[in-house]
Amino acid sequence: MTEKTLNLRGLKCPLPALRTKKALAAMQSGDILIVECTDALTRIDIPNLCNQTGDTLEDTAKEKRDLIDGVKITLNGSSVMILPDADKALFHVTAEAENEKKAKDLVTSYVEKIKKWQG
């Protein structure tokens, strides 16, 4: 079983669905395809594609995201900002939550996610 990530951010309909379909066709049973999209229509297109192909959609992230000079993710009244540094090869991660502990936990969680995404 292999895991492949398909970065389709910035592409508009129908390209994310078409490229996902092509990637799925090249995969073996049990393989995992992670599809990263920014086009809002992919929330409809990708599940429909999986219904047509018989593939299983395991999870979908539906958090509200605002693109600024980075990313703002809103989660149940809390938010995380991930901003690239203007001069250095690093990200700044900040969070707002109902208390300091929850904010620190969000920052820690997203720092770990960024490290994982970077490989």
C-alpha positions as CSV (number, residue, x, y, z in Angstrom):
1,M,0.0,0.0,0.0
2,T,1.4,3.4,-1.0
3,E,0.3,6.9,-0.2
4,K,0.5,9.7,-2.8
5,T,-0.3,13.4,-2.4
6,L,-1.7,15.3,-5.4
7,N,-1.3,19.0,-5.1
8,L,-4.1,20.6,-7.1
9,R,-4.2,23.9,-5.3
10,G,-5.0,26.8,-7.6
11,L,-6.6,24.7,-10.3
12,K,-10.2,25.3,-11.3
13,C,-13.0,23.0,-12.2
14,P,-12.9,20.6,-14.0
15,L,-9.1,20.1,-13.7
16,P,-9.0,18.8,-10.1
17,A,-11.5,16.0,-10.8
18,L,-9.9,15.1,-14.1
19,R,-6.4,14.9,-12.6
20,T,-7.7,13.0,-9.6
21,K,-9.4,10.5,-11.9
22,K,-6.2,10.0,-13.9
23,A,-4.2,9.5,-10.6
24,L,-6.8,7.0,-9.3
25,A,-6.6,5.0,-12.5
26,A,-2.8,4.5,-12.0
27,M,-3.1,3.3,-8.4
28,Q,-3.5,-0.2,-7.0
29,S,-6.2,-1.4,-4.7
30,G,-5.5,-0.3,-1.1
31,D,-3.4,2.7,-2.1
32,I,-4.2,6.1,-0.6
33,L,-4.5,9.3,-2.6
34,I,-4.5,12.6,-0.7
35,V,-5.9,15.3,-2.9
36,E,-5.3,18.9,-1.9
37,C,-7.6,21.4,-3.7
38,T,-8.6,25.0,-3.2
39,D,-11.5,25.1,-5.8
40,A,-14.8,25.0,-3.8
41,L,-16.4,22.8,-6.5
42,T,-14.1,19.9,-5.6
43,R,-16.3,19.4,-2.5
44,I,-18.9,18.2,-4.9
45,D,-16.8,16.9,-7.8
46,I,-14.4,14.6,-5.9
47,P,-17.2,12.7,-3.9
48,N,-19.1,12.3,-7.2
49,L,-16.0,11.0,-8.9
50,C,-15.5,8.5,-6.1
51,N,-19.1,7.4,-6.4
52,Q,-18.6,6.8,-10.2
53,T,-15.3,5.0,-9.9
54,G,-16.2,3.0,-6.8
55,D,-13.3,4.4,-4.8
56,T,-13.7,5.2,-1.1
57,L,-13.6,8.8,0.1
58,E,-12.2,8.4,3.6
59,D,-12.1,12.0,4.8
60,T,-12.6,15.6,3.7
61,A,-11.5,18.7,5.5
62,K,-14.3,21.3,5.5
63,E,-12.7,23.9,7.7
64,K,-13.2,27.5,6.5
65,R,-10.0,28.8,5.0
66,D,-9.1,32.4,4.2
67,L,-6.2,33.0,1.9
68,I,-4.3,36.1,3.0
69,D,-0.5,36.1,2.5
70,G,-0.7,32.7,4.1
71,V,-3.6,30.6,5.4
72,K,-6.2,31.2,8.1
73,I,-8.1,28.1,9.3
74,T,-11.2,28.6,11.4
75,L,-12.0,25.7,13.7
76,N,-15.1,25.8,16.0
77,G,-14.5,29.4,17.1
78,S,-10.7,29.2,17.2
79,S,-8.3,30.0,14.4
80,V,-4.8,29.3,13.2
81,M,-2.7,31.6,11.0
82,I,0.1,30.1,8.9
83,L,2.2,32.9,7.3
84,P,5.4,32.6,5.4
85,D,8.3,34.8,6.5
86,A,9.1,37.5,3.9
87,D,12.9,37.1,4.3
88,K,13.6,33.6,5.6
89,A,12.5,30.0,4.6
90,L,10.2,29.5,7.5
91,F,6.6,29.9,8.6
92,H,5.0,31.8,11.5
93,V,2.2,30.0,13.2
94,T,-0.2,31.9,15.5
95,A,-3.5,30.9,17.0
96,E,-6.5,32.5,18.7
97,A,-8.7,30.4,21.0
98,E,-10.8,30.7,24.1
99,N,-7.8,30.3,26.4
100,E,-4.0,30.3,26.2
101,K,-3.6,26.5,26.5
102,K,-5.9,25.8,23.6
103,A,-4.1,28.4,21.5
104,K,-0.7,26.8,22.3
105,D,-2.1,23.4,21.5
106,L,-3.3,24.6,18.1
107,V,0.1,26.1,17.3
108,T,1.9,22.9,18.3
109,S,-0.6,20.8,16.3
110,Y,-0.1,22.9,13.1
111,V,3.7,23.1,13.5
112,E,3.7,19.3,13.5
113,K,1.5,19.2,10.4
114,I,3.8,21.6,8.6
115,K,6.8,19.4,9.4
116,K,4.9,16.4,8.1
117,W,3.9,18.2,4.9
118,Q,7.5,19.2,4.3
119,G,8.6,15.6,4.5
